[in-house]
Every structure is written in structure tokens, then in C-alpha cells.
Amino acid sequence: MDELALNSLMRGGHPGQRLDALLRDYAKATGEELRRPLTPEESSRVRLWMMRADNPWIRYSGPSQGGWVHSSVTTKAGFLQQKVCGLCEPLPLEGVDARPSFFPVSVPPFTKQNPKIKRVVHARVVEELKKTADRRADPRTWKGLPICATVVAAQAVNRKTIDADNAAKAILDTLQGTVITNDNAIQHVSAFRLKARETGGYYLIGLRPVYPLDADVVHLSAQMKDASPLMGLQTEDE
């Protein structure tokens, strides 16, 4: 499929349409016509083809800002982890000690803290930071800077589905004292939950130092009667 046709699918189209387009390209390339939902064996064959296909709109081996179709939950999770939220404005890299930070936490997603989980998470995060210490600045230099956080919870399909917002809050609270000195620095959270086969579950975390949300606000007031005309609401005193 050419990029122009794919872009037309992106404008209000159902995500399943992109998969159907992918399967049409697969059929042209291999002669095998498939229909959704794919069996595990069929999805494995398509995934292998995606890894070999020379097609710019297929994403199979790494996160990308422009991924349209993903070969696995792993690559979709990585794409979500690194995708800019579009609301917060990242600080410029020049002249700032803090750098965006992306890392996994290899524990199954959870919704309630307990001391045992906290110890495990802290140990694994410290281990992950040591692996990449030569490639990024210590996020603890972010003191006093607002943070835009992304949390992707990849959960095993055979586990009870948990709420994305609760899973995000639980891991961010647990990270306090490691990469996050104080979780009140987080001004925005993007939370995602994915279900996947062949995994015990894990988190992918993305943290970005950003400008305060009120950095472009003229008058720092927040009265409901001021907001109501924009929201189509009526206040009690009107």
C-alpha cells in the first residue's frame, strides 16, 4: 500500500482497516489470503513476513513515531512508551541536565503497593539505570522540573484485567525515590494497558522533563465561571 492510501485510512478509519490493508499486501506478496481474526500460527507467519518486508508503514523491530501497523504487542508497547503525548512541551535538550528516560520494569502490572513489590521494583530499576548510565543523564537531576510520564502495562492474557490508571499510579508511586525524587513533579500521565500472550507481564516507563502547563497562561486564575462558556456549562450564580 502506498503512503497516500495509508494516510487516508488514518483519517477516522478503524484500526482494523489498517490490518486488513496489511493482509491484502501480505496476500499479494505470498499468495496466501488470510482473514481476521488470525490464528496464532497465521499471525506468526505474517509477523515473519513483516520483519522481511521493505515497507515503510510496517513497524516490526523498534518503536517509531510513525508506526501504523505493529507486528507484536512488544513493538506496539515500545511505540506507545516513546510516543510524545502531544500536550506537554518537552524542554530543549541544550543546556538542561535532564534527558528523557525510557526503561522497562520487569514485574507484572499491579494496582496496590506493598513493601515486597517496592523492594523488587527498586532493585530492578537501579539495575536498569546502571546498564544505561553511560548513555543518559541521571534522571534525579530533574529536581524541580515538571515531568510528563508514560506508563505502558503489558499484562498476561490469563490474568484478571486491571485498570490502566490504577496500574500507572501504583508503579509511579513505587518508583518514588529511584528515578523520581517526588511523584508530585508529574504533571501529566499517559496510561496504557495491553494484553499479550507468552509473557508474565511487565511495565515500560517513559519520563520527559517538560515546561509547566501554565507556562503560556496569561492570568493564573481557575474559576469555574470563567471556564463554563468554553465547556458549555452553566454556573450556579448565572
N, C-alpha and C positions, 0 to 999 in steps of 0.2 A: 504494500500500500504506500502511495506517495504521501509526503508530509502534509500537503494541502488537504487531501482527503481525510487524513487523520485529524487535522485541526478542526475540520467540520464536525467530526464525531465528538470532539472535546467540548463543543459549544452546546451544552444542555443535553448531550447524549447520555444514555445509561452506560455504566462501566462495562456491562455485559456486551455491549455493541463492540467495544474495543477487543474483547476476547473473541467474538465472532469474526471480526476482521482478521485477527491473528490466525484463527483456524482456517480461514479462506486462503491466506498466504501460505500456511503450512500445507494445505491440500495441493496448491499449485506446485509447491517445491517437492513434495514427497509422493503425491498421488493418493495419499490416504485421507479420506474425508471423515472428519470427526464432528460430533455434536456435543454440546454441553448438556448435562454435567459429564465431565470426563472421569473415567475410572482411574484409579491410581496408576495402572500400567500405561494408559494413554497419556496421562499428564506427565509421566516420566519421559515418554518418547518426545512429546512436544518440548519439554524443558531442554532435553539434549539438543534438539534442533535449534532452539533459541540461542543456545550457547555457541552454536556454529554459524548461525545466520548473520549475514552482513546487512543489518537493517537498523538504521539509527533510532527508530522509535521502540525498539525492543530493549528492555533492561534486564540483564541476567547476571552480571558479575560485580556490580557495585552500585552504590546509591548515586542518584543523579537528580539534578533539579528538574529535568525534563522527562522523567520516566513515565511512559504511557501504559505499558503492559509489563508485568513482572513475572519472572519465571518461578518464583517461590515466595513463601511468606518471609523468608530470610531477607531477600532483596527488597521486598516491599517495606519491611520493618526498617531496614537501613535507609531507604529513601525517606520515610517519614521522620526518622531521627534527625536527618541533616537538612530537611526542608525548612527554609526560613518561614516564620509564621505569617509574615506579610503585614503585621500590625505594629510590632515593636521595631524601632530603628536601631540597628547594630551600631556600636561605637566604631569609629575608624581604627584600623589596626596600628596606624602610625602614632607613636607617642603614647601608647597605652600598654601597660604591662600585661593586662588581662587579655587572654585569647579565647575564642570559642573552644569548647571542650566537648568531646564526644567519646563515650565509653560504654561498655556493657557491664551489667551486674548479673552474675550467673547464679541467681536464686529464683525459684518460681515466684511469680507475682503473688502478692499478699495484700490484705486490706487492714490488718491490725498489727501494730508494733508489739514486739516482745523482746526482752533482753537477749535471748539466744539469736534471733534473727538479726538484731542490731550488731552483735559481735561478728557474725558471719559476713554481713554486708560490709562493715567497716574494713575487715581483713581483706576482702576481695577487691574493694575499691582501692585500698592502699597498694595492693599488689599490681593492679592495673595501672595506677599512676606511675609506679616505678618502671613499668615496661615502656612507657611513652614519655618519661621525664625529659629525654633528650630532644623531643620533638615539639614540646609546647611549654608555655609558662605555667607555673603553679597556679591553679585557679584560686588559691587562697589569697592571691594578690588582688582579688576583686573586692576587697573590703570597701564598703560604701557605694558600690556600683549596683544599679538595678540589674536583675537577671531575667532573661526570657528562657524558660525551661521547656523542653520537650521530653515527654516520657512515653515510651512505647513498651507496653506489656505484652509479651508473646506467651500465650498460655496454652498448655496441652489440651487437645480436644476432649480428652476424657476427664477433665477436671470441671468442677462446677464453675460456670461463668461468673466472673467478678465484675464489679462496676469499674469502668476506666478511671473515673475521677477519684474513687477511693484507693485504687491501686497506685495512682500517681501520688496522692497525698502521703500514703504510707511510706513509699520509697523516698520521697523528698524529705520527709521528717527524719527518716532513718539516716539519710546522708548528712544531716547537720553535724558539723564537727569534723567532716572529712573534706570534700571538695566545696561544700557550702558552709561558711562560717556561721551564718544565721539565716534560717529559711524565710525570715521576713524581708529579705532582699529580693525575693522572687516576686516580680510584678505581673507576670503572665505565665500561664501553663497551658501547653497543648498536650492533651492526654489521648492516647490511642490504645485500643486493646485488639489483639489479633489472636485467633485460634489456629493452632498448627498441629500436624501430625509429627511423629518422630522427634519430640522434644519434651524435656521435663519442665520447660518454661524458663524465661529469663527477661531481663529488662534491657532496653537500650536508652541511654540518657544523653540528651543534648543540652548544653548550657551556653548561653551567649550573654556577654555584657552589653547592655543597651542603654539608650538615653531614657530618662524618666518619661513616662507617658504624658506628664503635664509640661514637658519642656517647650511645647509650642502652644500653650494655653495663655491667653491674654489676661483673663481675670480668674483667679483661683477661688471661685465660689462654686458650690454644687447644690443649689436649692432646687427642690423638685418642681416648683412652679416655673423655673427657668427652663427645665428640660421638657416639661409637658407638651409645649407646642410641637416639638420635634417628634415626640413619641405618640402624639395623637391622644393624650390623656387629659383628663380634667382634674385640677386640684380642688381640694375641699373649699378653699376660700374664693373660688371663682363662681 
